[in-house]
Amino acid sequence: MAPKDRKPHVCRNPDLIRGVGKYSRSKMYHKRGLWAIKAKNGGAFPKHEKKAAAAALPEKPPKFYPADDVKKPLVNKRKARPTKLRASITPGTVLIILAGRFKGKRVVFLKQLTSGLLLVTGPFKINGVPLRRVNQSYVIATSTKADITAVNVEKFDDKYFGKKVEKKKKKGEGEFFEAEKEEKNTLPQEKKDDQKTLDAALITSIEAVPDLKSYLGARFSLKAGMKPHELVF
Amino acid sequence: MVKGRQGERVRLYTRGTILGYKRSKSNQYPNTSLIQIEGVNTKEEVGWYQGKRMAYIYKAKVKRNGSHYRCIWGKVTRPHGNTGIVRAKFKSNLPPKSMVKIHPDMDLLAAFCVFSGVKSV
């Protein structure tokens, strides 16, 4: 009932139990000040003039009725939003990657992308992990934080990492195989440059912290006698 | 399984032993297996592992998907008793040969509790 305008407004009619308010209709009338509104308006409730309804075009009966009733799909009001980020993961946190090519690597978290994936970088010079997306579930957050205020992550988003759309080629068989192979393997120079500029700023702030560089360079592994449930990250 | 690099072996999983199926004295229920996770000795410690995924990895003669290794995935469901043993359910029931060490095919272990999962670390 109370609109959430400026500060949180306490409900005028608190629930005793769900569905049952504390105050009766007449009490609520008084609480809402409807008597004051009426008094201000000279004894009756203020009315708006009805807007002149646009003359609806007389609907013609459709010429065509489909043979079977077509089911309408239910309305889907879900909004896509990025997965909730764990409280322990903040920009600059050192994460341990648990699966994939870089498993065990300690890596710096930059930001969460709109798809929910985490943008992460080695930095590349330190441990060979490039700018990469990683899923939150495959990551352990440590309490170590690196300083990434100097780093500009604005330009990276999901599209940057998406697969390149190849233009459809006509199937001339001879050319087909050769041309395809050339394009595949090289990483475009601009991506390499992006990596370098990003890392340059990051590495200077990492080197400022003693041991952080070698920490990031080393991989995490369980050893004999280590109990994961007792480890504090 | 063959990766180009020879690298450090990184172990991100915990080992476990397969003890048997959930059972009473003369009946057993193969859809749930009992697993002993290394280093876990009390019921309270199991809480960390609850929900974590496990894999039973074994070798086979025929290559499938390019590898001689095969896997059955599962999850830790709940503790079993007071001393850290765990109940787990696998996608398909674990084969009885997994419970015996003598069998030459068997991969010693098999419970491979991945760190990740629902728990917020």
Chai-1 contact restraints between the chains, C-beta under 6 A:
chainA,res_idxA,chainB,res_idxB,connection_type,confidence,min_distance_angstrom,max_distance_angstrom,comment,restraint_id
A,R86,B,S120,contact,1.0,0.0,6.0,A-B,restraint_1
A,L98,B,L12,contact,1.0,0.0,6.0,A-B,restraint_2
A,L98,B,F115,contact,1.0,0.0,6.0,A-B,restraint_3
A,L98,B,S116,contact,1.0,0.0,6.0,A-B,restraint_4
A,K103,B,V10,contact,1.0,0.0,6.0,A-B,restraint_5
A,K103,B,L12,contact,1.0,0.0,6.0,A-B,restraint_6
A,G104,B,V10,contact,1.0,0.0,6.0,A-B,restraint_7
A,S137,B,S116,contact,1.0,0.0,6.0,A-B,restraint_8
A,Y138,B,S116,contact,1.0,0.0,6.0,A-B,restraint_9
A,I140,B,F115,contact,1.0,0.0,6.0,A-B,restraint_10
A,I140,B,V121,contact,1.0,0.0,6.0,A-B,restraint_11
A,R219,B,E8,contact,1.0,0.0,6.0,A-B,restraint_12
A,R219,B,V10,contact,1.0,0.0,6.0,A-B,restraint_13
A,S221,B,V10,contact,1.0,0.0,6.0,A-B,restraint_14
A,S221,B,R11,contact,1.0,0.0,6.0,A-B,restraint_15
A,L222,B,R11,contact,1.0,0.0,6.0,A-B,restraint_16
A,K227,B,G39,contact,1.0,0.0,6.0,A-B,restraint_17
A,P228,B,T14,contact,1.0,0.0,6.0,A-B,restraint_18
A,H229,B,E45,contact,1.0,0.0,6.0,A-B,restraint_19
A,H229,B,W48,contact,1.0,0.0,6.0,A-B,restraint_20
A,F233,B,V121,contact,1.0,0.0,6.0,A-B,restraint_21
